[in-house]
Every structure is written in structure tokens, then in C-alpha cells.
Amino acid sequence: MSVSLTIRDLPEATRDMLRQRAEASRQSLNSYIVGLLEREAGLPTMSEWADMVESRARLAGSSDAAVEAVRELRDAE
């Protein structure tokens, strides 16, 4: 389901730049802006990104311990 959105107080220069970019990509201004908003909405926020990095760092730490345990067992043989 799609909804309508009104943008107020957009500077003319910004609108003109978006219109030029839309024309260059052979899209309507509406389609171009919808694409921009969809891409932006698909990106993680800084907080979400930091959480992902922290989670991966924890996983890397646990895998480092696993690697070390395997090496110790291998070296013991």
C-alpha cells in the first residue's frame, strides 16, 4: 500500500537539483524521490550499524577463542 507525503519548505535549489537528477536518470521527480527514500529506509541507522559491528566483534572474539583451542589441540599431538 502506498501513501502520499507532502514536503514543506524545500528550497527551490534542492528541488531543481532533484529534478535535474531525475531527468538525467529518465525518471519522474516522484519516482526518483521515492527511490531515494526507499534506499535510505533500507540503510541501517548509526545505532543499528554500531550494534551490528559490536555483535560481529563479539562473534570474532568467540571464534578467536575457538581457533586458539583448535591450535592448542593440534600442537599437543
VENDA-V463297 format. One record per residue. N is the residue number from 1. PHI is phi in whole degrees, 0 to 359 (* if undefined). PSI is psi in degrees with one decimal (none if undefined). D_CENTER is the distance of its C-alpha to the mean C-alpha in Angstrom with 1 decimal. Layout:
# VENDA-V463297
((N;PHI;PSI;D_CENTER) (N;PHI;PSI;D_CENTER))
This chain:
# VENDA-V463297
((1;*;134.2;23.0) (2;254;157.4;21.9) (3;231;161.7;22.8) (4;266;149.1;23.9) (5;223;134.1;22.3) (6;251;133.0;24.3) (7;249;121.6;23.0) (8;255;153.6;25.7) (9;60;32.6;26.6) (10;281;124.7;24.4) (11;299;143.0;26.1) (12;302;-39.0;27.8) (13;298;-38.0;26.5) (14;293;-45.9;22.9) (15;301;-43.8;24.1) (16;297;-41.4;26.0) (17;295;-42.7;23.2) (18;296;-40.1;21.0) (19;297;-43.6;24.1) (20;299;-43.1;24.7) (21;293;-38.8;21.3) (22;297;-45.8;21.7) (23;298;-41.1;25.2) (24;296;-30.6;24.2) (25;263;10.8;21.9) (26;57;46.0;24.7) (27;233;159.1;23.0) (28;288;159.7;24.2) (29;300;-42.0;22.8) (30;300;-49.5;21.8) (31;299;-40.7;20.0) (32;298;-46.9;18.2) (33;292;-38.5;17.0) (34;300;-43.1;16.2) (35;299;-43.3;13.9) (36;300;-45.7;12.2) (37;293;-38.9;11.9) (38;296;-42.6;10.7) (39;296;-44.2;7.8) (40;298;-43.2;7.0) (41;294;-25.8;7.9) (42;279;-11.6;5.7) (43;274;146.1;2.4) (44;288;150.1;4.4) (45;289;168.8;7.2) (46;300;-38.5;9.1) (47;295;-44.8;11.4) (48;297;-41.0;9.4) (49;296;-44.8;8.1) (50;299;-39.8;11.8) (51;297;-41.1;13.1) (52;296;-43.2;11.5) (53;297;-44.6;13.0) (54;297;-42.3;16.2) (55;297;-43.2;16.5) (56;293;-34.5;16.3) (57;294;-39.7;18.7) (58;296;-42.8;21.1) (59;296;-41.6;21.0) (60;297;-38.9;21.7) (61;297;-42.1;24.5) (62;290;-34.6;26.0) (63;288;-31.8;25.9) (64;298;-40.6;27.6) (65;295;-39.3;30.3) (66;294;-42.9;30.7) (67;299;-43.7;31.0) (68;298;-40.9;33.6) (69;296;-41.4;35.5) (70;295;-42.3;35.7) (71;297;-40.8;36.9) (72;296;-42.6;39.5) (73;295;-41.0;40.8) (74;295;-44.1;41.0) (75;290;-24.8;42.8) (76;287;-22.4;45.2) (77;285;none;46.5))
